[in-house]
């Protein structure tokens, strides 16, 4: 019943079942300022495991130094929420989001993290990054630590 409503990421992309991502002109020139990294954290991302049909929960972290465009936040939120019934692997969806933002914005620098919450005591984090990090970026990035409990 629940699993019957799940669509694969491949089929969702073919059917153009995702809302459009919107942009706006960057209000500063990052090539001049050499700064202005933007951090967007989406802590309630959900998709569905294509093998089991169980929900997967993640925090999606987007960090970028804009080129000419910035990502409009409401459209990003709606885009990410549209994955709720999409069956996809952690690695696949993280890579898809990274490529989507990279192609849309053509940023000077980009980092995207998919920090998936443990299920069955397996903690998965997937990271994609372009180029060298701009100065000051490490102040925005919290170390990703396992959420699983270990035996001490």
C-alpha positions, 0 to 999 in steps of 0.5 A, spaced: 500 500 500 504 505 502 510 502 497 505 502 491 505 510 491 513 510 491 516 512 484 523 511 483 528 517 482 529 515 474 522 515 473 520 522 477 526 525 473 523 522 466 516 525 468 518 532 470 515 530 477 519 536 480 518 543 481 522 548 478 528 551 482 528 558 482 534 563 482 535 571 483 541 575 481 547 575 486 547 582 490 555 582 490 560 580 486 564 574 490 570 574 485 571 581 488 569 580 495 573 573 495 567 571 500 560 571 501 559 563 502 552 561 503 550 556 508 543 552 507 541 547 512 535 543 510 534 538 517 528 534 515 529 531 508 525 525 506 526 520 501 524 512 501 529 506 500 528 503 493 529 496 496 525 496 503 520 501 502 522 504 509 523 512 509 530 515 509 531 521 513 537 526 512 539 533 513 541 536 507 547 541 507 548 546 501 554 551 502 556 555 496 560 561 493 555 564 488 557 566 481 552 570 478 546 567 481 543 565 488 538 559 490 531 562 492 530 558 498 522 557 498 523 553 491 529 549 494 524 547 500 519 545 495 524 541 491 527 538 497 520 536 499 518 533 493 522 527 494 518 524 500 515 519 495 521 518 491 525 511 492 532 512 491 539 510 494 543 515 499 548 516 494 544 517 488 539 522 491 545 526 494 549 526 487 543 528 484 542 534 488 549 536 487 549 536 480 542 540 480 545 545 484 551 546 480 548 546 473 543 551 475 547 556 479 554 555 476 557 557 483 564 559 484 564 553 489 559 548 492 559 543 497 553 538 498 552 533 504 547 528 505 547 526 512 542 520 513 540 518 520 541 511 522 537 505 520 539 499 523 545 502 526 548 504 519 550 511 519 551 514 512 553 521 510 555 522 502 559 529 500 560 532 494 565 538 493 568 542 487 574 545 488 578 549 493 574 552 499 573 559 500 576 563 506 572 562 512 568 556 509 570 552 515 567 556 520 560 554 517 561 547 516 560 543 523 564 536 523 559 530 521 559 525 527 556 518 527 549 518 530 550 511 532 551 509 539 557 505 540 560 500 545 565 504 550 
